[in-house]
Amino acid sequence: MPITFNRESTTDDVLAGLDLTDKRILVTGISAGLGLETARALASHGAEVVGTARDLKKAVSAMSDVGLDSGSVELVELDLADLASVRRAAEEVRKARRPLDLVIANAGVMAPPFGLTADGFETQFGTNHLGHFVFVNRIATRMVAGSRLVVLASSGHRFSNVDLEDPNFEATPYDPFVAYGRSKTANILFAVEFDRRYRSLGLRATAVHPGGIQTELARHMGREQLQLLVDRVNADLAKEGKPPLEWKTTAQGAATALWAGLVANADDVGGRYCEDCQVSPVVSDESIGFSSPGVRPYALDLETAKALWGKSEDLVSETFDLRSRAASADAEGPFGRPN
């Protein structure tokens, strides 16, 4: 009988008994928080880890703090808010010409003041979604049958659906949490469409919510703003007759991504949204709060997922389709074709 994990499960619980010495796994954003714990847990079980960070010196220091030496993780510089950096990093990964068994799109930002990426996109949509969209698609030629993509999303997707007509808040007032919600919904939809497109090639994708964890992700929020968010969450939970928010540890927060990427049955999690090491139910009731399990239907909508993929290609001026790889004479060549 398979082991059942839950919100209390840690990375070490999920990986217990697994030998990952034959696995090469890429994790974005390993200089702190969930990404750092994910890299630590994977390396401790023998995986060959490729880790990306915007600040490599910070990553090396953070790795040392958790017992990871610089030789145990292959580091790649990656700034998701700059597509030139994204493309350089992807090319560095591709040049290694070694397969990737799992890609965990972990890095991200939450609720900063309004700003634009180097390419002129709203910071959260540009970083959390478009940066990963280009990076993952460009390295996907290194993924082989049986490989998986895990995209870190959030219950914050409940703040808002994507807005494909106004992704940069040019026509609507900027709200940091609406923008965060759009980017996290986009993360889920990206996984949905990646899974739909490439499952016939043996590639699967899922989106996961790590839970409430106190990490650097909240660095753009002041103490008062963070408390207001916690108060809102607790008010929602009280309406449902549930106890107040209980923070997860980093090891508990990183567990779901590893469960979805390495432990769960691919057909169970492919194209789905997971949390607490379980596949989440679809919840339409708007009265259900942000900390209750469940995913909004719009985040799994197949037509919206297709439309987001097309819109994203238009925005980054690049098209992606791995399905053409099989018919290509140069399977090692880039499949991202400029429009």
C-alpha positions in Angstrom: 0.0 0.0 0.0 1.5 3.4 -1.0 2.5 5.8 1.8 0.1 8.7 2.2 1.8 12.1 2.9 0.1 15.3 4.2 0.8 18.9 5.2 3.1 17.8 8.0 5.3 15.8 5.7 8.8 17.1 5.1 11.2 16.8 2.2 13.1 14.0 4.0 9.8 12.2 4.7 8.9 12.3 1.0 12.3 11.2 -0.2 12.8 8.5 2.4 14.3 5.4 0.9 14.8 7.0 -2.6 18.2 6.7 -4.3 18.4 9.6 -6.7 22.0 9.0 -7.9 20.7 8.5 -11.5 18.6 11.7 -11.5 19.6 15.1 -12.8 17.3 17.8 -11.4 17.2 21.5 -12.1 15.7 23.9 -9.5 15.4 27.6 -10.0 16.0 30.0 -7.1 18.2 28.1 -4.8 19.7 31.0 -2.9 17.1 30.9 -0.1 13.9 29.4 1.2 12.2 26.6 -0.6 14.7 26.4 -3.4 17.6 26.0 -1.1 15.8 23.3 1.0 14.8 21.5 -2.2 18.4 21.5 -3.4 19.6 20.3 0.0 17.1 17.4 0.1 17.8 16.3 -3.4 21.6 16.4 -3.0 21.4 14.4 0.2 19.7 11.6 -1.7 22.3 11.5 -4.4 20.7 13.6 -7.1 22.8 15.7 -9.5 21.4 19.1 -8.9 21.5 22.1 -11.2 20.6 25.2 -9.3 19.9 28.7 -10.6 20.2 32.0 -8.8 20.3 35.7 -9.7 23.1 36.2 -7.2 25.6 33.3 -7.3 27.6 34.6 -4.3 24.5 34.6 -2.2 23.7 31.1 -3.4 27.1 29.8 -2.5 26.9 31.3 1.0 23.3 30.0 1.5 24.4 26.5 0.4 27.3 26.5 2.8 24.8 27.4 5.7 22.9 24.1 5.0 26.0 21.9 4.5 26.1 22.0 0.7 29.5 22.6 -0.8 29.9 24.4 -4.1 30.8 21.2 -5.8 27.6 19.4 -4.9 25.4 21.7 -7.0 26.0 23.0 -10.5 25.2 26.7 -10.4 23.8 28.8 -13.2 23.2 32.5 -13.1 19.6 33.4 -14.0 17.7 36.6 -13.6 14.1 35.7 -14.5 13.3 39.4 -14.9 15.7 39.8 -17.8 15.0 37.6 -20.9 18.6 38.1 -22.1 19.8 36.5 -18.9 17.1 33.8 -19.2 18.3 32.9 -22.7 21.9 32.8 -21.7 21.1 30.6 -18.7 19.1 28.2 -20.9 21.9 28.0 -23.4 24.3 27.1 -20.6 22.0 24.3 -19.5 21.5 23.1 -23.1 25.2 23.1 -23.8 25.8 20.5 -21.1 23.9 18.0 -23.4 22.8 16.0 -20.5 19.2 15.0 -19.8 17.0 16.5 -17.1 14.8 14.2 -15.2 12.9 16.9 -13.3 12.7 20.7 -13.6 11.3 22.6 -10.6 10.3 26.2 -11.4 10.6 27.5 -7.9 11.9 31.1 -8.0 9.6 34.1 -7.9 8.6 37.4 -6.3 5.5 38.5 -4.4 3.7 41.8 -4.0 6.4 44.3 -4.9 5.5 47.9 -5.7 4.6 48.4 -9.4 7.6 48.0 -11.6 8.7 46.6 -15.0 11.2 43.9 -15.9 14.1 44.6 -18.2 11.8 43.8 -21.1 9.0 46.0 -20.0 6.6 43.5 -18.4 4.9 44.0 -15.1 7.3 42.6 -12.5 5.4 39.7 -11.2 3.9 38.4 -14.4 7.2 39.0 -16.2 9.3 37.2 -13.5 7.0 34.5 -12.2 5.5 33.5 -15.5 7.3 34.8 -18.6 10.8 34.3 -17.3 10.0 30.7 -16.5 8.0 30.2 -19.7 11.0 31.1 -21.8 13.6 29.3 -19.6 11.7 26.1 -19.3 10.7 25.9 -22.9 14.3 26.5 -24.0 15.7 23.8 -21.8 12.9 21.3 -22.5 14.9 19.7 -25.2 17.0 18.3 -22.4 13.9 16.6 -20.9 13.4 13.0 -21.9 10.5 10.6 -21.8 9.6 10.2 -18.1 10.8 13.7 -17.2 8.5 16.1 -15.2 8.0 19.8 -14.8 6.8 21.1 -11.4 5.8 24.8 -11.3 5.4 26.4 -7.9 2.1 28.3 -7.8 0.1 29.5 -4.7 -3.3 29.6 -3.2 -2.8 33.3 -4.1 -4.1 32.4 -7.5 -7.5 32.9 -5.9 -6.8 36.6 -5.9 -7.3 36.8 -9.7 -7.5 35.1 -13.0 -5.0 36.1 -15.7 -5.8 39.2 -17.8 -4.6 38.5 -21.3 -5.9 41.9 -22.5 -4.0 43.9 -19.9 -1.1 41.9 -18.5 1.0 45.0 -17.7 -1.8 47.0 -15.9 -1.8 49.6 -18.5 -5.5 50.0 -18.4 -6.3 49.0 -14.8 -5.0 50.3 -11.5 -2.1 48.2 -10.1 -2.7 46.1 -7.0 0.2 44.0 -5.8 -1.9 41.1 -4.8 -4.1 41.1 -7.9 -0.8 41.1 -9.9 0.5 38.2 -7.7 -2.7 36.3 -8.3 -2.5 36.7 -12.0 1.1 35.5 -12.1 0.3 32.4 -9.9 -2.7 31.6 -12.0 -0.4 31.8 -15.0 2.0 29.4 -13.4 -0.8 26.8 -13.0 -2.1 27.4 -16.6 1.5 27.0 -17.9 1.8 23.6 -16.2 -1.7 22.6 -17.6 -0.8 23.5 -21.2 2.8 22.0 -21.0 1.3 18.8 -19.8 -1.4 18.8 -22.5 1.1 19.5 -25.3 3.8 17.1 -24.3 2.3 14.1 -22.5 2.4 12.2 -25.8 6.2 12.7 -25.7 6.3 11.3 -22.2 6.7 14.7 -20.4 4.3 15.6 -17.6 3.8 18.8 -15.7 2.0 19.8 -12.5 1.6 23.0 -10.4 1.9 23.0 -6.6 1.1 25.2 -3.7 3.8 24.9 -1.0 1.6 26.4 1.8 2.2 29.3 4.1 5.9 29.6 4.9 7.9 32.5 6.2 10.6 33.0 3.6 12.2 35.8 1.7 9.3 35.7 -0.7 7.6 38.3 1.5 10.5 40.7 1.5 8.6 43.3 -0.5 5.9 43.4 2.2 6.2 45.5 5.3 5.3 44.0 8.6 1.9 45.8 8.6 1.0 44.6 5.1 2.0 41.1 6.0 -0.2 41.2 9.1 -3.1 42.5 7.1 -2.8 39.5 4.8 -2.6 37.1 7.7 -5.6 38.7 9.3 -7.5 38.3 6.0 -6.6 34.6 5.9 -7.6 34.0 9.5 -10.9 35.8 9.0 -11.6 33.5 6.0 -10.6 30.4 8.1 -12.8 31.6 11.0 -15.8 31.8 8.6 -15.2 28.1 7.8 -14.9 27.2 11.4 -11.2 26.4 11.1 -8.3 27.4 13.4 -6.0 30.2 12.5 -3.2 30.0 10.0 -0.3 27.7 11.0 2.9 28.3 9.2 4.7 25.4 7.6 8.4 24.9 8.0 10.5 25.2 4.9 11.0 21.5 4.8 7.3 21.0 4.9 6.7 23.6 2.3 9.2 22.1 -0.2 7.8 18.6 0.2 4.9 18.9 -2.2 7.1 19.8 -5.2 9.3 16.7 -4.5 6.3 14.5 -4.0 4.7 15.7 -7.3 8.0 15.4 -9.2 9.4 12.1 -7.9 6.9 10.1 -5.9 3.3 10.6 -7.1 1.9 8.7 -10.1 2.4 10.9 -13.2 -1.1 10.3 -14.4 -2.5 11.4 -11.1 -0.7 14.7 -10.9 -0.2 15.6 -14.6 -2.0 18.8 -15.5 -3.3 19.2 -11.9 -2.7 21.5 -9.0 -1.4 19.9 -5.8 -0.9 21.0 -2.1 -0.1 19.2 1.1 1.3 16.3 -1.0 -2.2 15.6 -2.4 -4.0 16.5 -5.6 -6.3 19.4 -4.7 -10.0 19.5 -5.3 -11.5 22.1 -7.7 -13.4 24.7 -5.6 -15.8 27.2 -7.2 -17.2 28.6 -4.0 -15.9 32.2 -3.7 -16.5 32.2 0.0 -13.8 29.6 0.6 -10.7 31.3 1.9 -7.1 31.3 0.6 -5.8 28.8 3.1 -8.3 26.1 2.5 -7.4 23.4 0.1 -8.6 23.7 -3.5 -8.0 25.3 -6.9 -10.2 27.7 -8.8 -11.7 26.3 -12.0 -10.3 29.1 -14.1 -6.7 28.1 -13.2 -7.2 24.7 -14.8 -9.2 25.9 -17.9 -7.8 24.3 -21.0 -8.8 27.1 -23.4 -7.4 29.8 -21.1 -4.2 27.7 -20.8 -3.9 27.6 -24.6 -4.6 31.3 -24.9 -2.0 32.2 -22.3 0.6 30.1 -24.1 -0.1 32.0 -27.4 -0.1 35.3 -25.6 3.1 34.5 -23.9 4.8 33.6 -27.2 3.6 36.9 -28.7 5.0 38.9 -25.7 8.4 37.3 -25.8 8.6 37.1 -29.6 9.3 33.4 -29.6 7.4 30.3 -30.4 7.8 26.9 -28.8 6.7 23.4 -29.7 8.6 20.4 -28.7 6.4 18.2 -30.9 8.3 19.4 -33.9 11.5 18.1 -32.4 10.8 14.5 -33.3 10.6 15.4 -37.0 13.6 17.7 -36.9 16.9 16.7 -38.5 18.7 18.4 -35.7 17.1 17.3 -32.5 19.9 19.1 -30.5 19.1 22.4 -32.2 17.0 25.1 -30.5 13.3 24.7 -31.0 12.4 28.2 -30.0 11.9 29.9 -33.3 11.9 33.8 -33.4 8.6 35.0 -34.8 
